[in-house]
Amino acid sequence: MPDPADNSGHRARLRRRLFEGGPDALLDHELVEYLLALAIPRQDTKPLAKALLHEFGGIAGLLTADAEALARVKGMGETSVAALKTAHAAALRLLRAEVAERPVLANWQALLDYLRADMAHHAIERFRVLHLNSKNMLIRDELMSEGTIDEAAVYVREVIARALELKSAALILVHNHPSTRFSATLRHA
């Protein structure tokens, strides 16, 4: 009789569906389940995947949750937390690559998608500065401040000093409101 803790058949079916059907072939809980299965071998990870999605309000909230919050969930260890944070980092790099390839203003939707993925689900306010060259290409994306649930301290002199240091031709100032996601404002240096 097969060991009930052996989920290799189920995982093989998930893997095959993913390979054959692409990104939309698996439900959110199945994606998280399979990712956790890589970090937690020989354990049914479906209940943990569903619990995490419920706890963080969906896959976006889960992937953007900080490591400490993830670690507080029963069943999550350092390797599992690292697996989820790796998936988040990979997703952000994919989105950032689209932004970096073309002038930002010609690719506004890609920029908004990237910023939304990185900032929309944080529980605290964050303030970032996107530095652009004279061709509106992204030079640097820097987090300038992390605050509390309703404020982030920003010092104009630090923003301007950094813009001068990088020889930025334009700046995009971005901050989120945890209750309303984020807002973006374009300012030329």
RODO-2510 file (C-alpha; in nm, 4 decimals, decimal comma):
residues 189
     n   res          X          Y          Z
     1     m     0,0000     0,0000     0,0000
     2     p     0,1449     0,3444    -0,0910
     3     d     0,2503     0,5796     0,1870
     4     p    -0,0285     0,8446     0,2233
     5     a     0,2382     1,1098     0,2907
     6     d     0,3904     1,0401    -0,0525
     7     n     0,2469     1,3140    -0,2727
     8     s     0,4738     1,2477    -0,5699
     9     g     0,1838     1,1425    -0,7933
    10     h    -0,0135     1,4574    -0,7145
    11     r     0,2944     1,6764    -0,7573
    12     a     0,3735     1,5096    -1,0889
    13     r     0,0195     1,5873    -1,2086
    14     l     0,0563     1,9518    -1,1012
    15     r     0,3934     1,9742    -1,2739
    16     r     0,2549     1,8204    -1,5947
    17     r    -0,0433     2,0613    -1,5946
    18     l     0,1946     2,3534    -1,5476
    19     f     0,4237     2,2420    -1,8303
    20     e     0,1407     2,1654    -2,0701
    21     g    -0,0989     2,4462    -1,9826
    22     g     0,1336     2,7318    -1,8958
    23     p     0,0950     2,9925    -1,6213
    24     d    -0,2846     2,9771    -1,6015
    25     a    -0,3067     2,5969    -1,5788
    26     l    -0,2844     2,5964    -1,1987
    27     l    -0,5053     2,7711    -0,9461
    28     d    -0,3369     3,0078    -0,6995
    29     h    -0,3405     2,7524    -0,4186
    30     e    -0,1886     2,4920    -0,6524
    31     l     0,0966     2,7272    -0,7494
    32     v     0,1722     2,7969    -0,3851
    33     e     0,1287     2,4304    -0,2979
    34     y     0,3803     2,3216    -0,5616
    35     l     0,6272     2,5929    -0,4636
    36     l     0,6033     2,4889    -0,0989
    37     a     0,6429     2,1238    -0,1998
    38     l     0,9866     2,2104    -0,3340
    39     a     1,0792     2,3530     0,0061
    40     i     0,8940     2,0967     0,2202
    41     p     0,9460     1,7504     0,0717
    42     r     0,7335     1,4527     0,1798
    43     q     0,4505     1,6637     0,3217
    44     d     0,1081     1,7577     0,1880
    45     t     0,1438     2,1315     0,1354
    46     k    -0,2081     2,2021     0,0063
    47     p    -0,3518     2,2895     0,3515
    48     l    -0,0607     2,5229     0,4218
    49     a    -0,0958     2,6864     0,0776
    50     k    -0,4664     2,7498     0,1344
    51     a    -0,4026     2,8812     0,4866
    52     l    -0,1374     3,1229     0,3585
    53     l    -0,3590     3,2540     0,0804
    54     h    -0,6413     3,3065     0,3290
    55     e    -0,4135     3,4731     0,5844
    56     f    -0,2646     3,7189     0,3346
    57     g    -0,5728     3,7783     0,1203
    58     g    -0,4542     3,6115    -0,1992
    59     i    -0,1407     3,5429    -0,3943
    60     a    -0,0365     3,9076    -0,4281
    61     g    -0,0612     3,9681    -0,0540
    62     l     0,1172     3,6410     0,0139
    63     l     0,4138     3,7057    -0,2133
    64     t     0,4564     4,0641    -0,0960
    65     a     0,4271     3,9783     0,2756
    66     d     0,7427     4,0332     0,4728
    67     a     0,9485     3,7354     0,5835
    68     e     0,8657     3,7831     0,9518
    69     a     0,4909     3,7714     0,8873
    70     l     0,5293     3,4581     0,6750
    71     a     0,7415     3,2902     0,9406
    72     r     0,4692     3,3438     1,2019
    73     v     0,2320     3,1134     1,0128
    74     k     0,2258     2,7634     1,1593
    75     g     0,4071     2,5212     0,9304
    76     m     0,6323     2,7829     0,7714
    77     g     1,0067     2,7486     0,8188
    78     e     1,2984     2,9476     0,6891
    79     t     1,3216     2,7451     0,3655
    80     s     0,9500     2,7869     0,2913
    81     v     0,9674     3,1594     0,3565
    82     a     1,2727     3,1832     0,1296
    83     a     1,0874     2,9966    -0,1467
    84     l     0,8000     3,2471    -0,1397
    85     k     1,0329     3,5475    -0,1226
    86     t     1,2318     3,4045    -0,4162
    87     a     0,9127     3,3792    -0,6225
    88     h     0,8321     3,7408    -0,5348
    89     a     1,1827     3,8590    -0,6277
    90     a     1,1683     3,6742    -0,9604
    91     a     0,8296     3,8270    -1,0440
    92     l     0,9565     4,1770    -0,9669
    93     r     1,2667     4,1270    -1,1805
    94     l     1,0510     4,0116    -1,4701
    95     l     0,8340     4,3222    -1,4411
    96     r     1,1342     4,5521    -1,3858
    97     a     1,3005     4,4157    -1,7021
    98     e     1,0033     4,5368    -1,9077
    99     v     1,0374     4,8827    -1,7545
   100     a     1,4136     4,9025    -1,8101
   101     e     1,4021     4,8074    -2,1789
   102     r     1,2161     5,1117    -2,3129
   103     p     1,1571     5,4760    -2,2197
   104     v     0,9379     5,4817    -1,9119
   105     l     0,6870     5,7297    -2,0466
   106     a     0,6345     5,5163    -2,3583
   107     n     0,5819     5,2126    -2,1378
   108     w     0,3643     5,3610    -1,8640
   109     q     0,1468     5,0510    -1,8135
   110     a     0,4521     4,8290    -1,7596
   111     l     0,5785     5,0784    -1,5017
   112     l     0,2445     5,0811    -1,3205
   113     d     0,2330     4,6998    -1,3239
   114     y     0,5822     4,6838    -1,1741
   115     l     0,5070     4,9418    -0,9056
   116     r     0,1747     4,7804    -0,8203
   117     a     0,3415     4,4392    -0,7817
   118     d     0,6102     4,5818    -0,5583
   119     m     0,4181     4,8322    -0,3472
   120     a     0,0440     4,7777    -0,3518
   121     h     0,0246     4,5119    -0,0837
   122     h     0,2632     4,6516     0,1758
   123     a     0,1079     4,7280     0,5124
   124     i     0,3326     5,0310     0,5633
   125     e     0,3898     5,3401     0,3526
   126     r     0,6932     5,3379     0,1277
   127     f     0,8414     5,6218    -0,0769
   128     r     1,0494     5,5523    -0,3858
   129     v     1,2275     5,7587    -0,6440
   130     l     1,2699     5,6423    -1,0016
   131     h     1,5595     5,8260    -1,1665
   132     l     1,5409     5,8742    -1,5447
   133     n     1,7983     5,9892    -1,7977
   134     s     1,7300     6,2438    -2,0742
   135     k     1,5771     5,9677    -2,2903
   136     n     1,3348     5,8763    -2,0075
   137     m     1,5151     5,5455    -1,9517
   138     l     1,5279     5,4180    -1,5957
   139     i     1,8681     5,4849    -1,4362
   140     r     1,7866     5,3756    -1,0829
   141     d     1,4904     5,2721    -0,8705
   142     e     1,5530     5,3528    -0,5057
   143     l     1,3515     5,3072    -0,1906
   144     m     1,4010     5,6346    -0,0028
   145     s     1,1818     5,5750     0,3002
   146     e     0,9704     5,3180     0,4802
   147     g     0,7327     5,4501     0,7396
   148     t     0,4278     5,3448     0,9319
   149     i     0,0751     5,2510     0,8303
   150     d    -0,0078     5,6133     0,7458
   151     e     0,3146     5,8044     0,6785
   152     a     0,6654     5,7851     0,5378
   153     a     0,9155     6,0612     0,6060
   154     v     1,0621     6,2163     0,2914
   155     y     1,3346     6,4786     0,2884
   156     v     1,3400     6,6811    -0,0305
   157     r     1,7088     6,7654     0,0130
   158     e     1,7960     6,3925     0,0082
   159     v     1,5882     6,3323    -0,3049
   160     i     1,7466     6,6302    -0,4832
   161     a     2,0998     6,5446    -0,3673
   162     r     2,0630     6,1887    -0,4995
   163     a     1,9153     6,3138    -0,8280
   164     l     2,2124     6,5468    -0,8756
   165     e     2,4557     6,2689    -0,7849
   166     l     2,3019     6,0364    -1,0462
   167     k     2,2616     6,3213    -1,2988
   168     s     1,8917     6,2407    -1,3307
   169     a     1,7054     6,4310    -1,6006
   170     a     1,3655     6,3420    -1,4531
   171     l     1,2229     6,1799    -1,1431
   172     i     0,9164     5,9775    -1,0755
   173     l     0,8157     5,9988    -0,7108
   174     v     0,6071     5,7068    -0,5930
   175     h     0,4428     5,6212    -0,2653
   176     n     0,1721     5,3861    -0,1554
   177     h    -0,1193     5,4272     0,0797
   178     p    -0,1777     5,0884     0,2401
   179     s    -0,5530     5,1451     0,2365
   180     t    -0,5699     5,2611    -0,1282
   181     r    -0,2681     5,0858    -0,2878
   182     f    -0,0288     5,3484    -0,4323
   183     s    -0,0043     5,6703    -0,6277
   184     a     0,2588     5,7979    -0,8686
   185     t     0,3578     6,1519    -0,9549
   186     l     0,5977     6,2625    -1,2274
   187     r     0,8312     6,5507    -1,1497
   188     h     1,1111     6,6743    -1,3750
   189     a     1,4437     6,7512    -1,2094
***
